[in-house]
Amino acid sequence: MLGMLGLWGTYFFVHGRSVLEERLKSELRQTAAVAALRIDAETIAGIRDGDTVEAPALRAVTRQLLEIKRTSPLFRSAYIMRRTDDPLTLAFVSDADMLEPFGTLDRNGDGALGEDEQHPFVGERYDIREVPALQSRAFLEPTTDEAFTTDQWGTVMSGYAPVRDTRGKAVAVLGIDMDAQDYLALSQRILSPVAYLLALFSLLSLAGSLVLWIGRRRLEVLEEIERERTALLDLLLHQLGTPIATLRWWLEILHDHKDRHIDDVRRHLEESVARMGGIMTALYDASRFRRKHLASAGFCDVAATVEKVVKEAEQRFTIRRQTVRLDVGHGLLRGRIDAESLAGVMRELLENASSYSADGAAVEVRVHKRQRSVIVEVKDRGCGIPKAEMPRIGERFVRASNALKVKPVGNGLGLYIAKGIIRRAGGSLRIKSAEGKGTTVSFTVAGA
């Protein structure tokens, strides 16, 4: 909180100071531009180096500069300079202080004019190496110094504007020096209690928003836990209900008919037990993954493992007159994942592709390498997934709404576990699907 308060205070200080500085520069540019319009370029051309203030042209221009200087108590000086043969040197034409009385120029009251109190003379040279604005821009348009300058006349902010003749040519530049002491004092007061109060209010608002966000997040977590608990109960009731009912039914048949139909009873009992065992295995694997107890990633020949699983699945595809087209890329296709985990992922993806595709459909499996990664794709042309349900596919106990019509028996854990295995191996699994057109599931593992 103290750090945030300090940052906000610093922001207000820097921003406020920059605003004041820009406003000061804008006023100086406008003042210099208006003042330059009052200066007659032909009169300036009549002023020669060494002229005294008694010269009519010099006296007329100097009187105008003195009037400009006295328009504001903050103006320290007003002067006119023109170019010389040296591009980094300008020459003074006139200065408002030429007509100021001795008492005004003697700022320290010691009865003598020091070096910093004397006004420049006509033709006196001024080095502009440290004043970029006077090197070119001041002869083109009204401008100011980029920062405060300190010289023998004090710390000032200077503004400039070109003095043009009737043809629009800049024959000289008018300069106005503004005392910067008041500005500097004002800028130091910007970091006021009001700024601190604004920063504190903003900080409290931020803290309140953070507390609300944390509260909402905790509610979301609790809601997610409740959803998972409800989904698990629904799964157990739905998935275990059928095999339990089957067991009861065949037990009654066994009781009524003694030794009759013993083969059918045995077969259905085995199917029911296998189904319940599959459900328990899926729940156990999901629990192990949730607790991060799955085996760490090893290395395997991805192409060989995928080919082996595809060959094992051919019988299942043959029953439904489905085909699997395998496309394996060239080169060594080893990946950072153990063969057993990869085989489990492939079995899940192939089973889904077969289950959600029509009889006689084709499933495509492709293995290829891209840069340093091995990519496996399983593509079917089955029922697809509704677009609105795509973000949640791959979560625990989540199945697409249309999947229930095609495959009533399912627990929504297979893809969740497969996705977790790939992530634990350092890869990623992506699903691309369109309802009624099919689904492509691809995963990437780091190459070995």
C-alpha positions in Angstrom: 0.0 0.0 0.0 2.8 2.4 0.8 4.5 1.5 -2.5 1.3 2.2 -4.4 0.8 5.5 -2.5 4.4 6.5 -3.4 3.8 5.6 -7.1 0.6 7.6 -7.3 2.2 10.6 -5.5 5.1 10.5 -8.0 2.7 10.3 -10.9 0.8 13.4 -9.8 4.0 15.3 -9.2 5.5 14.5 -12.6 2.3 14.9 -14.5 1.3 18.2 -12.8 4.8 19.6 -13.3 4.8 18.7 -17.0 1.3 20.3 -17.4 2.5 23.5 -15.8 5.7 23.5 -17.9 3.7 23.0 -21.2 1.3 25.8 -20.2 4.2 28.1 -19.5 5.8 27.3 -22.9 2.5 27.9 -24.7 2.1 31.3 -23.1 5.6 32.2 -24.0 5.2 31.2 -27.6 2.0 33.2 -27.9 3.4 36.3 -26.2 6.6 36.2 -28.4 4.6 35.7 -31.6 2.3 38.7 -30.9 5.2 40.8 -29.7 7.3 40.0 -32.9 4.4 41.4 -35.0 5.0 44.8 -33.4 8.6 45.0 -34.5 9.4 46.7 -37.8 11.9 44.7 -39.8 13.1 47.8 -41.8 13.8 49.7 -38.5 16.0 46.7 -37.4 17.8 46.8 -40.7 18.7 50.5 -39.9 20.5 49.6 -36.7 24.3 49.2 -37.0 26.8 47.6 -34.6 28.1 50.2 -32.1 24.9 52.4 -32.3 24.0 54.1 -29.0 20.6 54.3 -27.6 20.4 57.8 -29.0 20.2 56.5 -32.5 16.5 57.0 -33.6 16.0 53.4 -35.0 17.6 51.8 -31.9 15.7 53.9 -29.5 12.4 53.1 -31.2 13.0 49.4 -31.1 14.3 49.4 -27.6 11.2 51.4 -26.4 9.0 48.6 -27.9 11.0 45.9 -26.1 10.7 47.8 -22.8 6.9 47.9 -23.2 6.9 44.2 -23.9 9.0 43.5 -20.8 6.7 45.5 -18.6 3.6 43.7 -19.6 4.3 41.0 -17.0 6.3 41.2 -13.7 7.7 37.7 -14.5 9.4 38.9 -17.7 13.1 39.4 -16.9 14.2 40.6 -20.3 13.1 41.2 -23.9 15.7 41.4 -26.7 16.3 41.1 -30.5 19.2 39.2 -32.1 20.2 38.5 -35.7 22.4 36.1 -37.5 26.1 36.5 -38.0 28.7 34.9 -40.3 29.1 32.2 -37.7 25.9 29.9 -37.6 26.5 29.2 -33.9 26.7 32.9 -32.9 24.0 35.6 -32.9 24.5 39.3 -32.4 22.3 41.5 -30.2 20.4 44.2 -32.0 18.6 45.7 -28.9 17.7 44.9 -25.4 14.9 46.4 -23.2 17.4 47.0 -20.4 19.1 49.7 -22.5 16.3 52.1 -21.4 15.9 50.9 -17.8 17.2 53.4 -15.2 20.3 52.7 -13.2 18.4 51.9 -10.0 16.4 49.2 -11.8 19.5 47.5 -13.2 21.3 47.6 -9.9 19.4 44.7 -8.4 21.6 44.1 -5.4 21.7 47.8 -4.5 25.5 48.1 -4.2 25.7 51.2 -6.3 27.5 49.5 -9.2 26.4 47.3 -12.1 28.0 43.9 -11.9 28.6 41.6 -14.8 25.2 39.9 -14.4 23.4 43.3 -14.1 24.8 45.0 -17.3 22.7 44.9 -20.5 24.3 43.8 -23.8 25.4 46.3 -26.4 24.5 46.5 -30.0 26.5 44.0 -32.0 27.6 42.0 -28.9 28.0 38.3 -29.8 26.0 35.6 -28.1 27.1 31.9 -28.3 24.1 29.7 -29.0 25.8 26.2 -28.8 23.9 25.5 -25.6 20.6 26.9 -27.0 19.3 24.6 -29.8 16.1 26.6 -30.3 18.1 29.6 -31.5 20.1 27.7 -34.0 17.3 27.4 -36.5 13.8 26.8 -35.2 13.4 30.3 -33.7 13.9 31.8 -37.2 11.1 29.6 -38.5 8.3 29.7 -36.0 7.5 30.7 -32.4 9.3 28.3 -30.0 10.8 27.9 -26.5 13.8 26.3 -24.9 13.3 22.6 -24.2 14.3 23.2 -20.5 15.2 25.9 -18.1 18.5 27.7 -18.8 20.8 29.3 -16.3 23.2 32.1 -17.4 24.5 35.4 -16.0 21.0 36.7 -15.9 19.6 33.9 -13.8 17.4 30.8 -14.3 14.9 31.5 -16.9 12.6 29.9 -19.5 13.0 31.7 -22.8 10.5 32.0 -25.7 11.3 33.1 -29.2 9.6 34.3 -32.4 10.9 35.4 -35.8 10.7 39.0 -36.9 9.8 39.0 -40.6 10.0 41.7 -43.3 7.3 42.4 -45.9 8.4 39.4 -48.0 8.1 37.0 -45.0 11.8 36.6 -44.6 13.0 36.3 -41.0 15.6 39.1 -40.4 15.9 38.6 -36.7 14.5 36.8 -33.7 12.7 38.3 -30.7 13.4 36.7 -27.3 11.6 37.0 -24.0 13.1 35.6 -20.8 10.7 34.7 -18.0 11.8 34.3 -14.4 11.4 30.7 -13.5 11.6 31.0 -9.7 7.8 31.3 -9.2 7.2 28.3 -11.5 9.8 26.1 -9.7 8.2 27.0 -6.3 4.8 26.2 -7.6 5.8 22.9 -9.1 7.3 21.8 -5.8 3.9 22.5 -4.2 2.1 20.1 -6.6 2.8 17.2 -4.4 0.1 18.4 -2.0 -2.1 16.7 0.5 -4.9 16.7 -2.1 -2.7 14.6 -4.4 -2.0 12.2 -1.5 -5.8 12.0 -0.8 -6.5 11.2 -4.4 -3.8 8.5 -4.4 -5.1 7.1 -1.1 -8.7 7.0 -2.5 -7.5 5.3 -5.6 -5.5 2.8 -3.5 -8.5 2.0 -1.3 -10.6 1.5 -4.4 -8.0 -0.9 -5.8 -7.8 -2.7 -2.5 -11.6 -3.0 -2.4 -11.7 -4.3 -6.0 -9.0 -6.9 -5.1 -11.0 -8.1 -2.0 -14.1 -8.4 -4.2 -12.2 -10.3 -6.8 -10.8 -12.7 -4.2 -14.3 -13.2 -2.8 -15.7 -13.9 -6.2 -12.8 -16.3 -7.0 -13.5 -18.2 -3.8 -17.1 -18.5 -4.6 -16.2 -19.8 -8.1 -13.9 -22.4 -6.6 -16.7 -23.5 -4.2 -19.2 -23.7 -7.0 -16.7 -25.7 -9.1 -16.3 -28.1 -6.2 -20.0 -28.4 -5.9 -20.4 -29.0 -9.6 -17.8 -31.7 -9.5 -19.4 -33.4 -6.5 -22.8 -33.3 -8.2 -21.3 -34.6 -11.5 -19.6 -37.4 -9.6 -22.8 -38.5 -7.9 -24.7 -38.3 -11.2 -21.9 -40.4 -12.8 -22.1 -43.0 -10.1 -25.9 -43.2 -10.2 -26.0 -43.4 -14.0 -22.9 -45.5 -14.8 -23.1 -47.9 -11.9 -26.9 -48.2 -12.0 -27.1 -50.2 -15.2 -24.5 -52.9 -14.4 -26.0 -53.3 -10.9 -29.5 -53.7 -12.3 -28.0 -56.2 -14.8 -26.4 -58.2 -12.0 -29.7 -58.3 -10.1 -31.6 -59.4 -13.1 -29.3 -62.2 -14.0 -29.0 -63.3 -10.3 -32.8 -63.7 -10.3 -32.6 -65.7 -13.5 -29.9 -67.8 -12.0 -32.1 -68.4 -8.9 -35.2 -69.2 -10.9 -33.7 -71.5 -13.5 -30.9 -73.1 -11.5 -28.4 -74.3 -14.0 -30.2 -73.1 -17.2 -28.7 -70.2 -19.2 -25.5 -70.5 -17.2 -23.3 -69.4 -20.1 -25.5 -66.3 -20.7 -25.4 -65.5 -17.0 -21.6 -65.8 -16.9 -21.2 -63.6 -20.0 -23.5 -60.8 -18.8 -21.9 -60.9 -15.3 -18.5 -60.6 -16.8 -19.6 -57.7 -19.0 -21.2 -55.9 -16.0 -18.1 -56.5 -13.8 -15.8 -55.3 -16.6 -17.9 -52.2 -17.0 -17.9 -51.4 -13.3 -14.1 -52.1 -13.3 -13.6 -49.7 -16.2 -15.6 -47.0 -14.3 -13.5 -47.5 -11.2 -10.3 -47.5 -13.2 -11.2 -44.2 -14.9 -12.1 -42.6 -11.5 -8.8 -43.9 -10.1 -6.7 -42.5 -13.0 -8.5 -39.2 -12.7 -7.8 -39.1 -9.0 -4.1 -40.0 -9.6 -3.8 -37.2 -12.2 -5.6 -34.7 -9.9 -3.0 -35.5 -7.2 -0.2 -35.5 -9.8 0.8 -39.1 -9.2 1.1 -40.0 -12.8 4.5 -41.3 -14.1 7.0 -38.6 -15.2 7.7 -38.3 -18.8 10.3 -40.5 -20.5 11.2 -40.9 -24.1 9.7 -43.1 -26.8 9.4 -43.6 -30.5 6.1 -41.8 -31.1 5.6 -43.1 -34.6 6.1 -46.8 -33.6 3.8 -46.4 -30.5 1.1 -44.8 -32.6 1.3 -47.5 -35.2 1.1 -50.2 -32.6 -2.1 -48.7 -31.0 -3.7 -48.2 -34.5 -3.0 -51.9 -35.3 -4.6 -52.9 -32.0 -7.7 -50.8 -32.7 -8.2 -52.2 -36.2 -10.5 -55.0 -35.0 -12.8 -52.5 -33.3 -12.9 -50.4 -36.5 -13.6 -53.5 -38.6 -16.7 -54.4 -36.6 -18.3 -51.1 -37.7 -16.8 -51.2 -41.2 -14.7 -48.2 -40.3 -11.2 -47.6 -41.6 -8.1 -45.9 -40.2 -5.7 -44.1 -42.5 -2.2 -43.6 -40.9 0.2 -41.1 -42.2 3.6 -41.1 -40.6 6.2 -38.5 -41.5 9.8 -39.1 -42.4 12.7 -39.0 -40.0 13.2 -39.9 -36.3 10.0 -39.1 -34.5 11.0 -39.5 -30.8 9.1 -37.5 -28.2 9.5 -36.6 -24.6 6.8 -38.9 -23.3 6.8 -42.5 -22.0 5.3 -45.1 -24.4 2.7 -46.4 -22.0 1.2 -42.9 -21.4 1.3 -42.2 -25.1 -0.5 -45.4 -25.9 -3.2 -44.6 -23.3 -3.8 -41.2 -24.9 -4.0 -42.7 -28.4 -6.5 -45.5 -27.3 -8.7 -42.8 -25.8 -8.6 -40.6 -29.0 -9.2 -43.6 -31.3 -12.0 -44.9 -29.2 -13.7 -41.5 -29.3 -13.2 -41.1 -33.0 -14.8 -44.5 -33.6 -17.6 -44.1 -31.2 -18.7 -40.7 -32.5 -18.4 -41.6 -36.2 -21.0 -43.4 -38.3 -20.6 -46.9 -39.6 -18.3 -47.1 -42.6 -16.6 -43.8 -41.7 -12.9 -43.1 -42.1 -10.6 -41.8 -39.3 -7.3 -40.2 -40.2 -4.2 -40.4 -37.9 -1.2 -38.3 -38.8 2.3 -38.1 -37.1 4.8 -35.5 -38.2 7.5 -33.3 -36.9 7.5 -29.5 -36.8 10.8 -27.9 -35.8 11.6 -29.6 -32.5 8.2 -30.9 -31.7 6.3 -34.1 -32.7 2.6 -33.6 -33.5 0.0 -36.3 -33.6 -3.5 -35.6 -35.1 -6.6 -37.8 -34.9 -9.4 -36.6 -37.3 -12.9 -38.0 -37.6 -16.0 -36.9 -39.5 -18.4 -37.7 -36.7 -21.1 -35.7 -34.9 -18.7 -33.0 -33.8 -19.1 -30.7 -30.8 -21.5 -27.7 -30.4 -19.5 -24.4 -30.5 -21.0 -23.1 -27.2 -19.7 -26.2 -25.4 -16.2 -26.2 -26.8 -14.6 -24.2 -23.9 -15.5 -26.9 -21.3 -14.6 -30.0 -23.3 -11.7 -31.7 -21.6 -12.8 -30.9 -18.1 -13.7 -33.6 -15.6 -17.1 -35.3 -16.1 -17.9 -33.0 -19.1 -19.4 -34.4 -22.3 -21.0 -32.7 -25.2 -24.8 -32.7 -25.2 -25.0 -34.5 -28.6 -22.5 -37.2 -27.4 -25.2 -38.7 -25.1 -27.3 -39.5 -28.2 -24.5 -41.2 -30.0 -22.8 -42.9 -27.0 -25.0 -43.0 -23.9 -22.4 -44.7 -21.8 -19.5 -42.4 -20.9 -18.0 -40.6 -17.9 -16.3 -37.6 -19.3 -12.9 -38.6 -17.8 -11.0 -40.1 -20.8 -10.2 -36.8 -22.6 -9.6 -35.1 -19.2 -6.9 -37.7 -18.3 -5.4 -37.7 -21.8 -5.1 -33.9 -21.7 -3.5 -34.1 -18.3 -1.0 -36.7 -19.5 0.1 -34.5 -22.4 0.5 -31.5 -20.2 2.5 -33.4 -17.6 4.8 -34.4 -20.5 5.4 -30.7 -21.3 3.1 -30.7 -24.4 -0.3 -29.4 -25.3 -3.6 -30.9 -26.5 -6.0 -28.9 -28.8 -9.5 -29.7 -30.0 -10.9 -28.3 -33.3 -14.5 -29.3 -34.0 -17.7 -28.3 -35.9 -21.0 -29.8 -35.0 -22.1 -32.3 -37.7 -18.8 -32.1 -39.5 -16.3 -33.9 -37.2 -13.5 -33.3 -34.7 -9.7 -33.1 -34.9 -7.8 -33.7 -31.7 -4.1 -32.9 -31.9 -1.4 -33.0 -29.3 2.2 -31.9 -29.3 5.2 -33.3 -27.4 8.7 -32.1 -27.3 11.1 -33.9 -29.6 13.8 -36.0 -28.0 
